[in-house]
Amino acid sequence: MRLPNDQVLRHTRHYLDLIAGREMSTAEKQAFIAETVESYERFSNRGFITYRKAVTEAGQFAALEWSGRGSMLCDLLGREYIDCLGGYGIFSAGVNHPKVVKAVTDQLQRMALNSQELLEPWRAALARVLAEVTPGDLQNSFFINNGTDAIEGAIKLARLYTKRNTFIATLGGFHGKSMGSLSLMGKASFREPFLQGLQDVRFVPYGDAAALEEELRRCEAVGVRIAGVVLEPVQGEAGGVVPPDDYFPRARELCTRYGALLIADEIQTGMGRTGKLWGMDHWNVAPDIMCVGKSIGGGVMPLSAFISTPEIWEVMIPNPIIHSTTFGGNPLACAAGLAAIEVTLEEDLPGQAATKGDFLLRELSCLRDRYPQVLKEAHGKGLLIGMEFPVQEIGWQVASGLFKRGVLVAGTYSKAQVIRIEPALGIPMELLQEMLNRLEDTFKEVSQTV
């Protein structure tokens, strides 16, 4: 229902005062929490709030995220949480890393967004730096805002280059949720190269190179030529699933043999998450197209990209605006991206992830031995770790118990009985140990009910 302007302005002034830091009494905080819950239920993504354990498990007052630094978050009522979720992978450098924040605020004083007509220097600078740190001959970048957009761009690039429309993906894979807004495009020159709409996709088991080879062979035998094979170096939303060591070398050879592009989805695994700068570095395999996102913005700005080789990018040159974006590659995001890469390299975040990931997997193995009725298995690479439970209900009880003990974790999209551990790569060891102490307390509690 539309309200008079004076009523709307009362609301905006109230919210902007709070953003500016106006102090609230306890009663005001409690009222604001209730107002936020009501606004979620009435005006935001209705139904979403019922899935938030921050509402269902926080007691009388829901947890409103208010501030954070490093690996600690604080809600409006001052309750602190060890962040072992990392914003589903965006906080690899930690929450509000000072170097990333400084780069963004420095640029903000100059100009927040770009005119779209003049050249944007930090977009070019970030593309150059990415070319210097990515595998193989990857060189040309297109910047957008989130991971699913990067995948969409990679799909379009693969279809343009190969002149094929069919892709292979894997069971348990997760690559985003967008559907194909190009179908609504009213300008024919943008739409015609992709008139068939959503591409045909064949699915094979993840980590099974023989199954991938068989699918490629079968498709070629019936005249279906594959444009690209889309793979995560480690499956994130399936719960930190690591493939056999020969999987990616064989996938690379198969893609080359059958003329398909190898598309690496590094949106969650990139920027050191798995213990190497890029997940593909574990097997020294260079993809034809790589998608990055989440932590590439340093946990401060939304940023993603798809990156490819000069040879493949040639198909974009005749019409370089065949794929475009309003906000992708804006100066604030690119400043954040430059700082994020510097922090990742200077602080050796990949090395920290490798060391801490090995430590966590050892400790979780010990917990599994002590509580086999609770924890079925722990797997992953670096600080992308999945705790797998016998049934979904136990996983929910563990997540709920950790939340009540001030530890943030979450389930995975593809396997409901798996909880991820995905903290900042620089999380102090003492915080990891404290998380493990609280996790064992939770296991003890849950073990009494199973």
C-alpha positions in Angstrom: 0.0 0.0 0.0 1.5 3.3 -1.0 1.9 5.8 1.8 2.1 9.6 1.8 5.6 11.0 1.3 5.8 12.4 4.8 5.3 8.9 6.3 7.9 7.4 4.0 10.4 10.1 5.0 9.8 9.3 8.6 10.8 5.8 8.0 13.9 6.6 5.9 15.1 9.2 8.4 14.7 6.7 11.2 16.7 4.0 9.4 19.4 6.4 8.2 19.9 7.7 11.8 20.5 4.1 12.9 22.9 3.5 10.1 24.7 6.7 11.1 25.2 5.2 14.6 22.5 6.7 16.8 22.6 4.9 20.1 19.6 2.9 21.1 18.3 1.9 24.5 17.6 -1.8 25.2 13.9 -1.3 24.7 14.5 0.4 21.4 16.8 -2.4 20.2 14.1 -5.0 21.1 11.5 -3.0 19.3 13.7 -2.7 16.2 14.3 -6.5 16.2 10.6 -7.0 16.3 10.1 -4.5 13.5 12.8 -6.2 11.4 11.2 -9.6 11.8 7.8 -8.2 10.8 9.3 -6.5 7.8 11.0 -9.7 6.6 7.7 -11.5 7.0 5.6 -8.9 5.2 7.9 -7.2 2.7 11.1 -9.2 2.0 11.5 -12.7 0.7 8.5 -14.2 2.4 9.1 -17.6 3.8 12.8 -17.1 4.0 12.8 -16.0 7.7 11.3 -19.4 8.8 14.5 -21.0 7.7 16.7 -18.7 9.7 17.9 -20.3 12.9 19.0 -16.8 14.0 15.2 -16.3 14.6 14.2 -19.7 15.8 17.1 -20.5 18.1 18.1 -17.1 19.5 15.6 -17.1 22.4 13.2 -14.3 22.8 14.9 -11.9 20.5 16.2 -12.7 17.0 19.8 -12.1 16.0 20.2 -9.0 13.9 23.6 -8.8 12.3 25.1 -5.5 13.4 28.9 -5.4 13.2 31.9 -7.6 12.6 35.7 -7.8 12.3 37.9 -10.6 11.3 36.3 -13.8 12.4 33.9 -12.4 14.9 30.3 -11.1 14.4 28.1 -9.2 16.8 24.4 -8.8 16.8 22.3 -5.8 17.8 22.0 -7.0 21.4 25.8 -7.4 21.7 25.9 -11.2 21.4 29.1 -12.4 19.8 29.6 -15.3 17.3 32.6 -17.1 15.9 32.1 -16.9 12.2 32.8 -20.4 10.8 30.5 -19.8 7.8 32.3 -16.9 6.2 29.2 -15.6 4.3 29.2 -18.9 2.3 32.8 -18.1 1.2 32.8 -14.3 0.7 34.8 -13.6 3.9 38.0 -15.4 3.0 40.0 -12.3 4.0 37.8 -11.9 7.1 35.0 -9.4 7.9 36.0 -5.8 7.1 39.6 -6.4 6.4 41.2 -2.9 7.0 43.2 -2.9 3.7 40.1 -3.8 1.6 37.9 -1.3 3.5 40.6 1.4 3.0 40.8 0.8 -0.8 37.0 1.1 -1.1 36.7 4.2 1.0 39.7 5.9 -0.7 37.9 5.3 -4.1 34.6 6.4 -2.6 36.0 9.8 -2.0 36.8 10.1 -5.7 33.8 8.5 -7.4 31.6 5.5 -6.4 30.3 4.3 -9.8 31.5 4.9 -13.3 29.9 7.0 -16.1 29.8 4.0 -18.4 31.4 6.2 -21.2 34.9 7.0 -19.9 37.4 4.3 -19.3 37.5 2.8 -15.8 41.1 2.5 -14.7 40.7 0.0 -11.9 38.7 -2.4 -14.1 41.7 -2.5 -16.4 44.1 -2.8 -13.5 42.3 -5.7 -11.9 42.0 -7.5 -15.2 45.8 -7.2 -15.6 46.5 -8.4 -12.1 44.1 -11.4 -12.5 45.9 -12.3 -15.7 49.1 -12.4 -13.7 47.8 -14.8 -11.0 45.5 -17.1 -12.9 46.5 -20.5 -14.4 47.7 -21.2 -17.9 46.9 -18.6 -20.6 43.9 -17.1 -18.9 44.1 -13.4 -19.7 40.8 -11.6 -20.6 38.3 -10.8 -17.8 34.7 -9.7 -17.8 33.6 -8.4 -14.4 30.1 -8.7 -13.0 28.5 -8.8 -9.5 27.8 -12.4 -8.4 28.7 -16.0 -9.2 25.7 -17.0 -11.2 26.3 -14.1 -13.6 29.9 -15.3 -14.1 28.6 -18.8 -15.0 26.1 -17.2 -17.5 28.9 -15.3 -19.1 31.0 -18.4 -19.4 28.1 -20.4 -21.0 27.6 -17.7 -23.6 31.3 -17.4 -24.3 31.6 -21.2 -24.7 28.6 -21.3 -27.1 30.0 -18.5 -29.2 33.4 -20.1 -29.5 32.5 -23.7 -30.1 29.2 -23.0 -31.9 27.7 -25.8 -29.8 24.9 -25.7 -27.4 25.2 -28.8 -25.1 27.1 -28.9 -21.8 28.1 -31.5 -19.3 27.8 -30.8 -15.5 28.0 -33.1 -12.5 25.6 -34.6 -10.0 25.8 -32.5 -6.8 27.3 -29.5 -8.7 26.1 -26.0 -7.8 26.7 -23.1 -10.3 24.0 -20.5 -9.4 20.3 -20.0 -9.8 19.7 -17.6 -12.7 17.5 -18.8 -15.5 18.5 -16.9 -18.6 17.2 -13.4 -18.7 18.5 -13.1 -22.3 15.2 -14.8 -23.4 13.5 -11.5 -22.6 16.0 -9.3 -24.6 14.2 -7.2 -27.1 17.2 -6.4 -29.3 17.8 -9.1 -31.9 21.5 -8.7 -32.3 22.0 -9.7 -28.7 19.5 -12.5 -28.7 20.0 -14.2 -32.1 23.3 -16.1 -31.2 21.5 -17.8 -28.4 18.0 -18.3 -29.8 17.8 -21.9 -28.6 17.4 -20.5 -25.1 18.5 -22.6 -22.2 21.2 -25.0 -23.2 21.0 -28.8 -23.1 22.8 -30.2 -20.1 24.0 -33.8 -19.5 24.9 -34.9 -16.0 27.6 -37.3 -14.9 28.8 -38.3 -11.4 31.4 -35.9 -9.9 34.9 -37.3 -9.7 34.3 -40.1 -12.1 36.5 -39.6 -15.2 35.3 -42.8 -16.8 31.7 -41.6 -16.7 32.7 -38.3 -18.2 34.6 -40.1 -21.0 31.6 -42.4 -21.6 29.2 -39.4 -21.8 31.5 -37.5 -24.2 31.9 -40.7 -26.4 28.1 -41.3 -26.4 27.3 -37.8 -27.3 29.8 -37.7 -30.2 28.4 -41.1 -31.5 24.9 -39.6 -31.8 26.1 -36.3 -33.2 25.8 -34.2 -30.1 28.9 -32.1 -29.7 29.7 -30.7 -26.3 30.4 -27.0 -25.9 31.8 -27.2 -22.4 32.3 -29.3 -19.2 31.6 -27.3 -16.1 33.3 -28.5 -12.9 34.1 -27.3 -9.4 37.6 -28.1 -8.2 36.0 -29.1 -4.9 32.2 -29.4 -4.8 31.1 -26.8 -2.2 27.4 -27.1 -1.9 27.6 -30.8 -2.0 29.6 -30.6 1.2 33.3 -30.3 0.4 33.6 -33.2 -2.0 37.2 -33.7 -3.2 37.7 -35.6 -6.5 40.4 -38.3 -7.1 43.8 -37.0 -7.9 43.6 -38.1 -11.5 40.2 -36.6 -12.2 41.1 -33.1 -13.4 44.1 -34.2 -15.5 41.9 -36.7 -17.2 39.1 -34.2 -17.6 41.5 -31.8 -19.2 42.7 -34.4 -21.7 39.1 -35.5 -22.5 38.0 -31.9 -23.1 40.9 -31.3 -25.5 40.3 -34.6 -27.3 36.6 -33.9 -27.9 36.9 -30.2 -28.5 34.9 -29.1 -25.4 36.0 -26.3 -23.2 36.9 -27.0 -19.6 35.1 -24.5 -17.5 36.3 -24.3 -13.9 33.8 -22.9 -11.4 36.2 -21.3 -8.8 33.5 -19.1 -7.4 33.8 -20.8 -4.0 37.2 -22.5 -4.3 39.2 -19.6 -5.5 41.3 -17.0 -3.7 43.0 -19.6 -1.4 40.0 -21.3 0.0 41.2 -24.9 -0.7 44.8 -24.3 0.3 46.1 -23.2 -3.1 45.4 -19.8 -4.7 43.0 -21.6 -7.1 41.5 -25.0 -6.7 42.8 -26.1 -10.1 46.3 -25.5 -8.8 46.1 -28.7 -6.8 46.4 -30.7 -10.1 48.3 -28.1 -12.2 45.5 -28.0 -14.7 44.6 -24.9 -16.6 40.9 -24.4 -17.7 39.8 -22.7 -20.8 37.4 -20.5 -18.9 37.4 -19.8 -15.2 34.7 -18.2 -13.1 35.5 -16.4 -9.9 33.4 -14.6 -7.3 32.5 -14.5 -3.6 35.9 -13.7 -2.0 37.3 -11.9 -5.0 35.6 -8.7 -3.6 37.5 -9.0 -0.4 34.3 -9.5 1.7 33.5 -5.8 1.2 32.1 -5.4 -2.3 30.1 -7.7 -4.7 32.4 -8.8 -7.5 32.7 -11.7 -9.9 34.3 -12.4 -13.3 34.7 -15.0 -16.0 38.2 -15.2 -17.5 39.4 -16.9 -20.6 42.3 -17.1 -23.1 43.0 -14.5 -25.9 42.2 -17.2 -28.5 38.8 -17.9 -27.1 38.1 -14.3 -26.5 38.5 -13.5 -30.2 34.8 -14.4 -30.7 33.8 -11.4 -28.5 35.8 -8.8 -30.4 33.4 -8.3 -33.3 30.7 -7.2 -30.9 32.3 -6.6 -27.4 29.0 -5.5 -26.0 27.2 -8.7 -26.9 27.5 -9.3 -23.1 27.2 -6.2 -20.9 26.5 -5.1 -17.3 25.6 -1.9 -15.6 27.4 -2.3 -12.3 30.0 -5.0 -13.0 33.5 -3.8 -12.8 32.6 -0.6 -11.0 35.5 1.3 -9.4 34.5 0.4 -5.8 34.3 -3.3 -6.6 37.6 -3.3 -8.5 39.4 -1.4 -5.8 38.2 -4.1 -3.4 39.4 -6.8 -5.8 42.8 -5.3 -6.1 43.1 -5.1 -2.3 41.7 -8.6 -1.8 44.4 -10.1 -4.1 47.1 -8.2 -2.2 45.9 -9.4 1.1 45.6 -13.0 -0.1 49.2 -13.0 -1.3 50.8 -10.9 1.5 49.2 -12.9 4.3 49.6 -16.2 2.5 45.9 -17.0 3.0 46.2 -20.2 0.8 49.0 -21.5 3.0 47.0 -20.6 6.1 44.0 -22.4 4.7 46.0 -25.5 4.0 47.5 -25.7 7.5 44.3 -24.9 9.3 42.3 -27.2 7.1 44.6 -30.2 7.9 44.3 -29.4 11.6 40.5 -29.3 11.5 40.2 -32.5 9.5 42.5 -34.3 12.1 40.4 -32.9 15.0 37.1 -33.8 13.3 38.4 -37.3 12.7 39.0 -37.6 16.5 35.5 -36.3 17.2 34.1 -38.8 14.8 35.8 -41.6 16.6 34.4 -40.4 20.0 30.9 -39.6 18.6 30.3 -42.1 15.7 26.5 -41.9 16.3 26.6 -38.1 15.6 29.4 -37.5 13.0 29.5 -39.8 10.0 32.4 -38.3 8.1 34.4 -35.0 7.6 35.9 -34.2 4.2 37.1 -31.3 2.2 40.2 -29.4 1.2 41.8 -26.4 2.9 39.0 -24.5 4.8 36.2 -25.8 2.7 35.1 -28.6 4.9 31.9 -30.6 5.2 30.7 -32.4 8.3 28.4 -35.2 7.2 25.8 -36.6 9.6 23.8 -39.8 9.4 20.5 -38.0 8.9 19.3 -34.5 8.2 17.8 -34.1 11.7 21.1 -34.6 13.4 22.7 -32.0 11.2 20.0 -29.5 12.1 20.5 -30.3 15.8 24.3 -29.7 15.5 23.8 -26.4 13.6 21.2 -25.3 16.2 23.5 -26.3 19.1 26.4 -24.4 17.7 24.3 -21.3 17.1 23.2 -21.4 20.8 26.9 -21.6 21.7 27.8 -18.6 19.5 29.2 -20.4 16.5 27.9 -19.7 13.0 27.7 -22.6 10.5 25.2 -23.6 7.9 24.0 -26.5 5.8 24.7 -27.1 2.1 22.3 -26.8 -0.7 22.8 -30.2 -2.3 23.2 -32.4 0.8 20.9 -31.5 3.6 22.7 -33.7 6.1 26.1 -31.9 5.6 27.2 -28.8 7.5 29.9 -26.6 6.1 32.9 -25.2 8.0 34.1 -22.3 5.9 35.7 -19.6 8.1 38.0 -16.7 7.2 41.3 -18.1 6.0 43.2 -16.0 8.6 41.0 -17.1 11.5 43.3 -17.4 14.6 44.1 -20.9 15.8 42.7 -20.1 19.2 39.3 -19.3 17.7 39.4 -22.6 15.8 40.2 -24.5 19.0 37.3 -22.7 20.8 35.0 -23.6 18.0 36.1 -27.3 18.4 35.4 -27.1 22.1 31.9 -25.8 21.5 31.4 -28.4 18.7 32.3 -31.2 21.1 29.9 -29.8 23.7 27.2 -29.9 21.0 28.1 -33.4 20.0 27.8 -34.5 23.6 24.3 -33.0 23.9 23.1 -34.4 20.6 24.5 -37.9 21.3 22.1 -38.1 24.3 19.2 -37.9 21.9 20.2 -40.3 19.1 
